[in-house]
Amino acid sequence: MPRTRVRFLVRSTWQAVRRAVSHGGFLFLAGVAVVGAAAAVSANNLLFLVLATMLAVLLVSGLVNRLCLSGLELDFVLPDHVSAKRAVAATVAVRNTKSHMPSFSIRVGGVAEAEAARPAILRDSIYLPVIPGGATVEEFVDVVFPRRGEYRQSSFFFATSFPFGFQEKSVEVKLRRDVVVYPSLEPQPAYEELVAAVNGELETALYGHGHDFYRIRPYQVFESARHLDWRASAHTGEMQVREFSREQERVVEVFLDRGVPSAGHEWFEQAVECCAYLIWKLAGQGAEFVFRSQGYALRAPREGDVYHALRYLALVAPLIRPAEPPPPESSAHFQIVFTTAEEAFLTSGWTPAHVVGPDWLRAGL
């Protein structure tokens, strides 16, 4: 997919700092308690001096912890076109806005969003040993969005346990920017079977239409024998075919029916993925297609590119009250219908070469 730069810029603050004491921290606190108790019981000045030193170490550790997290900015760069379930290359850049003080031992990671039931975008956290003052450190990571849709907000965190590892402090930052994630474009056996059937139909439509002689060429396996030129075949010793110039390439018309029963939402998600994969492949082959659904129509590449249709599929939802299916744009188109109500489309004038219903998808997956 082509890359662009979708940027998110946030700055960490000292608000909502979370703390987690490590095992070493608990041991150190236990040592402080023991030394304090011994100093109080014995009234030994040396023990009081040791206790003061240990408390000073705790205070310095907490202060340095906070200073390392302050003044950090996160710059997150994503590709322009992102599909679900596919790892995409992203850039995470962390800038230290403090002019002189570096930040040490910084971890950057994603936070799962419980309210939206979404896992963290970053699968693994990033470790940055040092970020000099006023400098920017970049890391390249793989980002995976689990499903299609609009991601309005994503959460990340900065964390550090520097300098002594007694406690880890973290601060959460939110990226308030919309990202539209297309349906998954990963191949599945059923999707590949549908694409192969469409390609076969388009290939057979290239030959035999029209009346003007174009050329004689070798016979191909999938073709009908009615166009064989026996004289040329006898002359060359191999089967030859008379090819006529085609009058017009056949257009593929794809319709996604949004009217599904309440128990058919799982099938609808599969249908959306299969539909997206089909039009993605058609666009990659340079084929002309019409994509339609209730309330949406696009003729590609005349009226827009495939990304307009993929954006629609990223956000499409089933209809609460299904409407009557509209008639096809043209009976000459090669029609593919994704629906659970085949009879309703047949009565509306559709004569689809392929009906993609729940049984068809279930059998191919």
ChimeraX attribute file (.defattr): number of C-alpha atoms within 10 A of each C-alpha:
attribute: neighborCount
match mode: 1-to-1
recipient: residues
	/A:1	9
	/A:2	7
	/A:3	14
	/A:4	11
	/A:5	12
	/A:6	16
	/A:7	15
	/A:8	18
	/A:9	16
	/A:10	16
	/A:11	18
	/A:12	19
	/A:13	16
	/A:14	14
	/A:15	8
	/A:16	10
	/A:17	15
	/A:18	13
	/A:19	15
	/A:20	12
	/A:21	14
	/A:22	14
	/A:23	12
	/A:24	13
	/A:25	17
	/A:26	13
	/A:27	12
	/A:28	15
	/A:29	17
	/A:30	12
	/A:31	14
	/A:32	19
	/A:33	13
	/A:34	13
	/A:35	19
	/A:36	19
	/A:37	15
	/A:38	15
	/A:39	18
	/A:40	13
	/A:41	9
	/A:42	11
	/A:43	12
	/A:44	11
	/A:45	11
	/A:46	10
	/A:47	17
	/A:48	18
	/A:49	13
	/A:50	15
	/A:51	21
	/A:52	15
	/A:53	13
	/A:54	18
	/A:55	14
	/A:56	12
	/A:57	14
	/A:58	18
	/A:59	12
	/A:60	14
	/A:61	19
	/A:62	20
	/A:63	12
	/A:64	18
	/A:65	25
	/A:66	22
	/A:67	17
	/A:68	26
	/A:69	24
	/A:70	19
	/A:71	20
	/A:72	23
	/A:73	21
	/A:74	25
	/A:75	19
	/A:76	18
	/A:77	19
	/A:78	20
	/A:79	17
	/A:80	14
	/A:81	18
	/A:82	25
	/A:83	24
	/A:84	21
	/A:85	18
	/A:86	17
	/A:87	14
	/A:88	18
	/A:89	15
	/A:90	20
	/A:91	18
	/A:92	19
	/A:93	16
	/A:94	24
	/A:95	21
	/A:96	25
	/A:97	19
	/A:98	17
	/A:99	11
	/A:100	11
	/A:101	15
	/A:102	16
	/A:103	26
	/A:104	21
	/A:105	17
	/A:106	22
	/A:107	16
	/A:108	22
	/A:109	19
	/A:110	21
	/A:111	20
	/A:112	16
	/A:113	14
	/A:114	9
	/A:115	6
	/A:116	9
	/A:117	8
	/A:118	15
	/A:119	16
	/A:120	20
	/A:121	19
	/A:122	20
	/A:123	15
	/A:124	13
	/A:125	15
	/A:126	17
	/A:127	16
	/A:128	17
	/A:129	12
	/A:130	14
	/A:131	21
	/A:132	18
	/A:133	16
	/A:134	15
	/A:135	14
	/A:136	16
	/A:137	13
	/A:138	14
	/A:139	12
	/A:140	12
	/A:141	17
	/A:142	15
	/A:143	20
	/A:144	20
	/A:145	24
	/A:146	18
	/A:147	18
	/A:148	23
	/A:149	21
	/A:150	15
	/A:151	17
	/A:152	11
	/A:153	13
	/A:154	21
	/A:155	17
	/A:156	20
	/A:157	18
	/A:158	26
	/A:159	23
	/A:160	26
	/A:161	25
	/A:162	20
	/A:163	18
	/A:164	16
	/A:165	15
	/A:166	21
	/A:167	23
	/A:168	19
	/A:169	20
	/A:170	24
	/A:171	21
	/A:172	21
	/A:173	21
	/A:174	18
	/A:175	19
	/A:176	14
	/A:177	14
	/A:178	13
	/A:179	17
	/A:180	20
	/A:181	24
	/A:182	27
	/A:183	30
	/A:184	22
	/A:185	20
	/A:186	14
	/A:187	12
	/A:188	13
	/A:189	12
	/A:190	17
	/A:191	23
	/A:192	16
	/A:193	12
	/A:194	20
	/A:195	18
	/A:196	13
	/A:197	14
	/A:198	19
	/A:199	16
	/A:200	12
	/A:201	15
	/A:202	17
	/A:203	14
	/A:204	13
	/A:205	15
	/A:206	17
	/A:207	18
	/A:208	18
	/A:209	15
	/A:210	14
	/A:211	11
	/A:212	11
	/A:213	12
	/A:214	12
	/A:215	10
	/A:216	15
	/A:217	15
	/A:218	16
	/A:219	19
	/A:220	11
	/A:221	7
	/A:222	9
	/A:223	14
	/A:224	13
	/A:225	13
	/A:226	9
	/A:227	15
	/A:228	19
	/A:229	18
	/A:230	15
	/A:231	11
	/A:232	17
	/A:233	17
	/A:234	11
	/A:235	10
	/A:236	11
	/A:237	10
	/A:238	12
	/A:239	18
	/A:240	22
	/A:241	22
	/A:242	19
	/A:243	23
	/A:244	18
	/A:245	15
	/A:246	17
	/A:247	13
	/A:248	10
	/A:249	15
	/A:250	18
	/A:251	18
	/A:252	22
	/A:253	24
	/A:254	25
	/A:255	24
	/A:256	20
	/A:257	24
	/A:258	25
	/A:259	22
	/A:260	19
	/A:261	16
	/A:262	10
	/A:263	8
	/A:264	13
	/A:265	14
	/A:266	10
	/A:267	20
	/A:268	25
	/A:269	18
	/A:270	18
	/A:271	23
	/A:272	24
	/A:273	24
	/A:274	26
	/A:275	27
	/A:276	26
	/A:277	23
	/A:278	21
	/A:279	25
	/A:280	16
	/A:281	17
	/A:282	19
	/A:283	17
	/A:284	10
	/A:285	10
	/A:286	10
	/A:287	17
	/A:288	17
	/A:289	23
	/A:290	22
	/A:291	19
	/A:292	20
	/A:293	20
	/A:294	17
	/A:295	6
	/A:296	11
	/A:297	15
	/A:298	19
	/A:299	18
	/A:300	22
	/A:301	14
	/A:302	10
	/A:303	11
	/A:304	11
	/A:305	13
	/A:306	21
	/A:307	16
	/A:308	13
	/A:309	23
	/A:310	24
	/A:311	19
	/A:312	17
	/A:313	22
	/A:314	23
	/A:315	14
	/A:316	16
	/A:317	16
	/A:318	17
	/A:319	14
	/A:320	11
	/A:321	10
	/A:322	13
	/A:323	11
	/A:324	12
	/A:325	20
	/A:326	15
	/A:327	13
	/A:328	19
	/A:329	13
	/A:330	12
	/A:331	13
	/A:332	12
	/A:333	19
	/A:334	21
	/A:335	23
	/A:336	22
	/A:337	25
	/A:338	24
	/A:339	22
	/A:340	21
	/A:341	16
	/A:342	15
	/A:343	10
	/A:344	14
	/A:345	21
	/A:346	13
	/A:347	11
	/A:348	13
	/A:349	14
	/A:350	21
	/A:351	18
	/A:352	20
	/A:353	14
	/A:354	16
	/A:355	18
	/A:356	21
	/A:357	17
	/A:358	17
	/A:359	10
	/A:360	12
	/A:361	18
	/A:362	11
	/A:363	9
	/A:364	13
	/A:365	10
